Amino acid sequence: MRSIRPHTVAVLAAFTLCAAGCNRTAPAPATDGGQSEPVAVWLRLSRESATVGEPIEATVEAVSPPASSATIADPPADLGAFTLRGATTSRAELKDGRRVTTRTFTLVGLDPGEHDIPPLEVSFRGEGEAEPTTLSTAPATVRIDTLIEGTFDPQEYADVKPEAVLPVPARWPWFVAGSVLAAAVVAAIVAATLRARRQPPPPVPSHVWALAELDRLEASGAVDAGGRSFVVPLTDILRTYIERRFEVMAPEQTTDEFLRIAQTHPALAAEHSSMLAGLLRAADLVKFARQDAPREACSAALASTRGFVRRTAVDAAGATP
């Protein structure tokens, strides 16, 4: 492909005028006689006039050979009477053997009158070229209209009247009503607080507490983790339940001390003592001897503990549920 020479490329800039919902086509690009594949830059506007604050879409279209690239730069920081409200990313496609790159900028004008959109730059880089060629669009004029009709005439407005003096209503009835309402609210809060203190909530049955703690332990993922992260909280729940249910100081005793008391406790059957002995001694191996506790063993220990709690549960009235 032939390279693009900056001094031999003509720049065309055109903008479209909105008429009956259609865009007017800009003239064809001029080319240098020695160039078989020229480049061109177009500027198309969605409208030639707009009201203050109404968006105007300015689309830059760069046409170049298919093997070249075109980069449509961001608008300059100073857009004069216009403000940039948005911009799309560049989009390139092949049309009739030419690469057409487009990018649309959304502008708004806030100052009534006719204003020029400043030139927008496009950089072209041909195949094998080290430096790009930069072209600019020609300024495009847009008329900004205002919706305010006529001109301001201060003579049409009357002078400001003197300050009006309004009677001040009596405020003491509001103070009295507010004080009475505040006193009633305070009295209601104090009464509710005293009733709450006189009627403490009933204690949660030990088996309800234990089953809820076992559910939380299972939901935490400790069963899958195994090891001390599961065994330590499991034995804490079991010992606390036994202390609350059978009034045995299980958390303060070693495993052997607790098992000796459990074997002689009238409310603990022999099968319960045997299950507790196996469970607590296996837990000691994990806690103190660093023995591994696979997931299957943890699941079995959790199921055994739940079964023990349900079999030995007593409700608030003292009966087995």
C-alpha positions in Angstrom: 0.0 0.0 0.0 1.2 3.6 -0.7 2.0 5.7 2.4 0.0 8.8 3.3 1.9 12.1 2.9 0.6 14.9 5.1 1.3 17.7 2.6 -0.5 16.0 -0.2 -3.8 15.0 1.5 -6.7 17.4 1.4 -9.0 17.6 4.4 -12.7 17.9 4.0 -15.1 18.8 6.8 -18.8 18.9 6.4 -21.8 18.9 8.7 -25.3 17.7 8.1 -28.4 19.8 8.4 -31.6 18.4 9.8 -34.5 19.0 7.4 -37.6 16.9 7.6 -35.7 14.3 9.6 -33.0 13.7 6.9 -29.3 14.5 6.8 -27.8 16.5 3.9 -25.0 14.7 2.2 -21.5 16.4 2.4 -19.5 16.8 -0.8 -17.1 14.0 -1.9 -13.5 14.3 -0.5 -10.8 16.0 -2.6 -7.7 13.9 -3.3 -4.2 14.6 -4.5 -3.5 13.7 -8.1 -0.6 11.5 -7.1 -2.5 9.5 -4.6 -4.7 6.6 -5.6 -6.0 6.1 -2.1 -6.6 9.4 -0.4 -7.9 10.0 3.1 -10.8 12.3 4.2 -12.4 13.6 7.3 -16.0 14.5 7.7 -17.9 16.2 10.5 -21.7 15.5 10.5 -24.1 17.2 12.9 -27.5 16.0 13.9 -28.9 19.5 13.8 -27.8 22.9 12.6 -29.7 24.7 15.4 -30.7 23.7 18.9 -32.2 25.3 22.0 -30.2 25.9 25.1 -29.3 22.6 26.8 -30.5 20.5 23.8 -28.0 17.7 22.9 -26.2 17.9 19.5 -24.6 14.8 18.1 -21.3 15.6 16.3 -20.1 12.5 14.4 -16.5 12.4 13.0 -16.1 10.1 10.0 -12.6 9.2 8.8 -12.2 7.4 5.4 -8.8 5.7 4.7 -7.3 2.8 2.8 -8.3 -0.6 4.3 -4.8 -1.4 5.6 -4.4 1.9 7.4 -5.7 2.9 10.8 -7.5 6.1 12.0 -7.6 7.4 15.5 -10.3 10.0 16.4 -8.9 11.9 19.3 -11.0 13.3 22.2 -12.2 16.9 21.7 -10.1 19.7 23.0 -10.6 20.9 26.6 -11.9 24.2 25.4 -15.0 23.7 23.3 -15.9 27.4 23.4 -19.7 27.8 23.9 -20.2 24.0 24.0 -19.9 21.4 26.7 -19.1 17.7 26.1 -21.7 15.5 27.7 -20.7 12.1 26.2 -18.7 10.2 23.7 -18.8 6.8 22.0 -15.8 4.6 21.3 -14.4 4.6 17.8 -16.0 2.0 15.4 -14.3 0.9 12.2 -15.8 -1.0 9.2 -15.0 -1.7 5.6 -17.3 0.0 3.0 -16.7 -0.3 -0.7 -13.0 -1.3 -0.2 -12.3 1.6 2.2 -11.9 1.7 6.0 -14.5 4.0 7.6 -13.9 5.0 11.2 -16.6 6.9 13.1 -17.0 8.3 16.6 -19.9 10.4 17.9 -19.7 13.2 20.5 -22.7 14.6 22.4 -22.5 18.4 22.8 -24.8 21.0 24.4 -24.7 24.7 24.0 -25.6 27.0 26.9 -25.0 30.4 25.4 -27.6 31.7 22.8 -26.2 32.8 19.4 -24.2 31.3 16.5 -21.1 29.4 17.6 -18.4 27.3 15.9 -17.6 23.8 17.0 -13.7 23.8 17.1 -11.7 21.5 14.8 -11.6 17.8 15.8 -8.4 15.9 15.1 -7.9 12.5 13.4 -4.6 10.7 13.2 -4.0 8.3 10.2 -1.2 5.8 10.1 -0.5 4.0 6.9 1.1 0.5 6.5 4.8 0.8 7.3 4.7 4.4 8.4 6.5 5.4 11.6 4.7 8.7 12.1 1.0 9.3 11.8 -0.6 12.0 9.7 -2.9 14.3 11.7 -5.9 16.0 10.0 -8.6 18.2 11.5 -12.2 18.9 10.7 -13.3 22.3 9.6 -15.3 24.4 12.1 -19.0 23.9 11.9 -21.5 26.7 12.9 -24.5 25.9 15.1 -27.1 28.3 16.2 -28.2 28.1 19.8 -31.7 29.5 20.5 -33.3 30.4 23.8 -36.9 29.6 24.8 -37.2 32.8 26.7 -39.2 35.2 24.6 -38.6 39.0 24.5 -36.0 41.0 26.4 -35.9 42.0 30.0 -37.1 45.6 30.7 -36.8 46.6 34.4 -39.3 49.5 33.7 -42.1 46.9 33.3 -41.8 45.8 36.9 -43.2 47.8 39.9 -41.0 48.9 42.7 -40.6 46.7 45.7 -43.2 47.4 48.3 -42.2 48.1 52.0 -41.8 45.2 54.3 -45.2 43.9 55.5 -45.7 43.6 59.3 -47.6 40.4 60.2 -49.1 39.8 63.6 -47.2 37.4 65.8 -49.5 34.7 67.1 -49.4 33.6 70.7 -46.9 30.8 71.2 -47.5 29.7 74.8 -50.3 27.2 73.9 -47.8 25.4 71.7 -45.3 25.3 74.5 -47.9 23.9 76.9 -49.1 21.2 74.4 -45.5 20.2 73.6 -44.6 19.9 77.2 -47.6 17.7 77.9 -46.9 15.5 74.9 -43.2 15.1 75.9 -44.2 14.2 79.5 -46.6 11.6 78.2 -43.9 10.0 76.0 -41.4 9.9 78.8 -44.0 8.3 81.1 -44.8 5.7 78.6 -41.2 4.8 78.1 -40.6 4.5 81.8 -43.6 2.3 82.3 -42.6 0.0 79.5 -39.1 -0.3 80.9 -40.4 -1.1 84.4 -42.7 -3.8 83.0 -39.9 -5.3 81.0 -37.7 -5.5 84.1 -40.5 -7.1 86.2 -41.3 -9.7 83.5 -38.0 -11.3 82.4 -38.2 -13.5 79.4 -38.4 -17.2 80.1 -35.1 -19.1 79.9 -34.4 -21.1 76.8 -34.6 -24.8 77.4 -31.1 -26.4 77.4 -32.0 -28.8 74.6 -33.3 -26.0 72.4 -30.1 -24.0 73.0 -27.9 -27.1 72.2 -29.7 -28.0 69.0 -29.5 -24.4 67.8 -25.8 -24.3 68.5 -25.2 -27.6 66.7 -27.1 -26.3 63.7 -24.9 -23.2 63.6 -21.7 -25.3 63.9 -22.8 -27.4 60.9 -23.7 -24.4 58.9 -20.3 -22.8 59.5 -18.6 -25.5 57.5 -16.6 -26.9 60.4 -17.7 -30.4 59.6 -15.9 -30.3 56.2 -12.8 -28.6 57.8 -12.6 -31.3 60.5 -9.8 -31.3 63.1 -9.8 -29.0 66.1 -11.9 -26.4 64.3 -14.8 -28.9 64.6 -14.0 -30.9 67.7 -13.3 -28.0 70.1 -16.7 -26.2 69.6 -18.6 -29.6 69.5 -17.3 -30.7 72.9 -17.9 -27.2 74.4 -21.6 -27.4 73.3 -21.9 -30.9 74.7 -20.3 -30.1 78.1 -22.4 -26.9 78.4 -25.6 -28.8 77.6 -24.8 -31.5 80.2 -24.0 -28.8 82.8 -27.4 -27.0 82.2 -29.4 -30.2 81.8 -28.0 -32.4 84.6 -26.4 -29.7 86.8 -23.0 -31.4 86.4 -19.9 -29.0 86.2 -18.8 -30.6 83.0 -16.8 -27.7 81.5 -14.6 -27.5 84.7 -13.6 -31.2 84.8 -11.3 -33.4 82.8 -12.8 -36.1 80.6 -12.0 -38.9 83.1 -13.4 -36.8 86.1 -16.6 -36.1 84.2 -17.1 -39.7 83.1 -16.8 -41.0 86.7 -19.6 -38.6 87.7 -21.7 -39.5 84.6 -21.6 -43.2 85.4 -23.2 -42.6 88.8 -25.6 -39.8 87.8 -29.2 -41.1 88.1 -30.4 -39.2 85.1 -27.7 -40.6 82.8 -28.4 -44.1 81.5 -25.5 -46.6 80.9 -25.9 -46.2 77.1 -25.6 -42.4 77.5 -22.4 -42.8 79.6 -20.9 -45.2 77.0 -21.6 -42.9 74.1 -20.2 -39.9 76.0 -17.1 -41.8 76.9 -16.4 -42.8 73.3 -17.1 -39.3 71.9 -15.1 -37.3 74.5 -12.1 -39.6 74.4 -12.0 -39.5 70.6 -12.2 -35.7 70.8 -9.3 -35.6 73.3 -7.1 -37.4 70.7 -7.8 -34.7 68.2 -7.4 -31.8 70.6 -4.3 -32.9 72.5 -2.7 -35.7 70.4 -3.3 -33.9 67.1 -5.0 -36.9 65.6 -6.8 -36.4 62.3 -10.6 -36.2 62.2 -11.9 -36.9 58.7 -15.3 -35.5 57.6 -17.1 -38.9 58.0 -16.0 -39.1 61.6 -17.1 -35.5 62.2 -20.5 -36.1 60.7 -21.0 -39.2 62.9 -19.9 -37.2 66.0 -22.4 -34.4 65.2 -25.2 -36.9 64.6 -24.4 -38.7 67.9 -24.5 -35.5 69.8 -27.8 -34.4 68.3 -29.2 -37.8 69.2 -28.0 -37.6 72.8 -29.5 -34.1 73.2 -32.9 -35.2 71.8 -33.0 -38.4 74.0 -32.2 -36.5 77.2 -34.1 -33.3 76.4 -36.5 -31.8 79.0 -38.9 -29.0 78.2 -39.6 -25.9 80.3 -42.3 -27.8 82.3 -39.9 -30.5 83.2 -41.2 -33.2 80.8 -39.4 -35.0 78.1 -40.6 -33.7 74.7 
